[in-house]
Structure formats: structure tokens, C-alpha cells
Amino acid sequence: MKTRIVSRTAMFAALALGMIGTTVATAAPRCQSLAEIRAMQMRQFQIDLMVATLKCDGGGDFRTPYATFMRHVHPLMAGNARTLRAMFARRGQRPGALDHYLTRLSNQAQLASGQTADFCGAQAHLMTEAAALPTPRLPRLAADVVGIPFDSHACSARR
């Protein structure tokens, strides 16, 4: 009987350790490729400019440069959305994961805007620069401005 109790105890311990290992492996962040990081940077940059347009338009003309920026960046954003959807699918996340991520980005941008001195002044300069740049140079500007994207985990030290 005592042997049987030890066996059950060993079995439960092994099962518990297996479940913990599975939970830790599942909870570990899945890294993004360089292309996915770039897509995240571009999307975060676009959302930051959108939040600035909504928040600061009363103090200056943000809508015109934002509309110009969006006309330039529209083809990039279509590819960007495909890259991000594929990233979330690869990570095994539900179909609405991209929408959830974009909502979190918007909320983060709104919170950050309230903590930045002269937010509208800084964003006006950035908006003008983004609207004037040729489309191929926009991802580099986004990477420079955003740096490490919100909620990202690079696969290597190279970003």
C-alpha cells in the first residue's frame, strides 16, 4: 500500500511538473523576425501620428499632413497588416489578435501623449517630416522614432 501511495505521489508530482513546464513554455514570449519588428515599428509610428492628429488638431493643422502621410504610406500599411496578421497566426493567437494589438498601441500612444512635455509641438514637427518624406524612407524614420516597438521580443540582439 505504501508503495502505491509513493507511486501516486510521484505520478502527481511528474504531472504537476509537466504542466508547469508546459505553462512556462506557452507563456514565454515568441520572438519576432526583423521584418516583423519593422512592421511593428511602422504601425506604431502611424498610430502615434494618428493620436497626435486627434489630440492636437485644435492647436494647428494636423489633419492635412496626416492625410498626406497616409496617402504615401497606404501601400506600405497593406503589406504591414499582412506581416502582422501572419506574425500573430504563427504565434498561434486568435484571429482578432491584430485588432487587440492595435487597440493596445492606441491606448499606449494616448497615455504617452499625456506624459510628454510639448507633445503637440514635437508631433507637429514629426508630422511635417513624415508627410514630406518619400515613401521608401518612411520605414527608416519609423524605426528611428519608435526604436524598440511596444510589446516586441526580437529573435536576436540585432534590431
N, C-alpha and C positions, 0 to 999 in steps of 0.2 A: 504494500500500500504506500509506504514511504517513497519508494522508487517511482511510483506513479505520480505522486504529488510533485516530486522534483521534475519529472518529465513534463508535466503540465506547466510548472513554473518556467522551465526552460523554454517550452513552446511559446508561452505568452510573452516572455522576455524577447525571444527572437522575433516574434510577430510585431511587438512594440518597436523594437529597433528597426525593423524593416519599414514600418510605417513612418517613423521619424526620418529615416533616410530618404524615403520617397517624398515626404513633405518638404524636406530641405532641398532636394534636387528640383522639385517642382517650383519652389519659391525662389530659387536662385535666379538672378536676372539673366536674361538671354541677351547676348551681345548683338550689336548692330554692325553691319559692314560699313565701310567708308561711304558707299553710295547711300545707304540708309541714313547715316549721320548727316550727310549733305542735304538729303530730302527733309530731315527733321529741322535743320537749320533754316532752310528756305521757308518752310511752313511757319516756323516760329517767328521769323522776320516779318513775313506777311501779316501774321496775326498781331504782332506788336504795332505795325503801321496802321492796321485796321482799328485797334483800340485807341491809338493816338488820334485818328480821324474822328472817331466817335466822341472822345473826351475833349479834344482841343479845338474842334471846328468853330466854336463860338468866338475864339480869340484870333482867328485868322483863317485863311482859305486852305484847308487841308483836303477837301473833297476833290478838287481838280488835280493836284499832284497824285493823290491816291488812285484816282480813276486812270490817270496816265500810267502809273506804275502797274496797275492791274491789267491794262491792255498789253503792256510789254511782257508781263510775266505769265499771262494766261496759258500759253503753250507749255511753259515750264511747270506750272502748277498741275496740269493734267497728268504729266509724267510723274510728278511728285506724288500725287494721290495714288497712282498705280503702285509706286515703290512702297509707300507707307501701308497700303492695303496688303500687299504681298508680305511685308515685314510682319504685320500682325497675324496674318494667316500662318506664316512659317512658325511663329511663336505659339500657335495653337489657340489664339484668342478668338473670341466670338466675333461675328460679322460686324457688330456695332462698335468694335474697339477703336476704330479710327475716329468715329464721331465723339466717343468718350474722351479720347486723347485731345482732340481739337477743342473740346469744351474746357478741359483742364488747362490747356495752353492759354485760352482766352481768359480764364479766371486768374491764372498766374500773371498774365500781362496786365490785367486790371489792378491787381494787388501791387505789382511792382510800380505801376504808374503813380500810385499814391505815395510811394516812398522815395521818389526821385525828385530832387530839387530842380526847378525849372524844367519839368518834364516836357511841357508843350514847346518850349523854346528849343530844346535839344531835338525833339522829334520833328520840328519844322525843318531844321537843317537836314536831318537824315531823310525826310520825305522828299525834299527838293533834290538831294543827291540821288536817291533811288529812282525818282521819276526821270532824271536826265541820263542815267546810265544806259548803255546799250544792253539788250537782254543777255548776251553771253557773259557779261561781267556781274550780273546780279547775284549769282550764287556765291561768288567770291566776297562781295560786300556782305551778304547774309552770314557767311562763315566768320568774317572779321567782327561783325557786330554781335552775333549770338555767341560765338565761341562754343562751349560745350552745351548742346541742346538740353532742354528740360527733359528729365526722366530718361536719359540715354545711358547706355553702357557699351562703350566701344570694345571691339574684339581684341584690340591691341593698344599699345600706348600711342600709336600713330593716329592722329585725328585730323 
